[in-house]
Amino acid sequence: MDRELVASGTRQIAIGALSGWGLAALVSTPGLAAKLGIRDPKRLRQAHVDVIMMGGLVTAAGLVDDAPRWARTATRVGAWTNPLLFVPLAFKAESGATRAYQLASVASFTTTCAGWIGIARAATRAARAARAATAA
């Protein structure tokens, strides 16, 4: 078990859960979104849900033995950057069309995919080793 991944994932779930209070305030306080400059609160809900989901996935990834350090790091980074890319869109939808946003998005998705592929490979190796040990 990788306790650092588990700790990172559970921290992410906790922060995602806490962000629900902000969403509740936006829903229950008329005019708050406009006062804060939020044009599309649904994007904040996307970030909230995605942070929680990614945290759960990272927590589960912590159960994979012998995942390479680069894969664990990439997964942790991507689990934060992917959901947080929704936040700028809540304030300015056009930010998604900027070069900086697009580069950040490609970098985040590439990092995340690479990390998960590394973790999946480690899980596959571990499963094969367990089957071989059982068969012997």
ABEGO torsion letter per residue (X at the ends): XBAAAAAAAAAAAAAAAAAAAAAAAAAABBGAAAAAGBABAAAAAAAAAAAAAAAAAAAAAAABBGBBAAAAAAAAAAAAAAAAAAAAAAABAAAAABAAAAAAAAAAAAAAAAAAAAAAAAAAAAAAAAAAAAAX
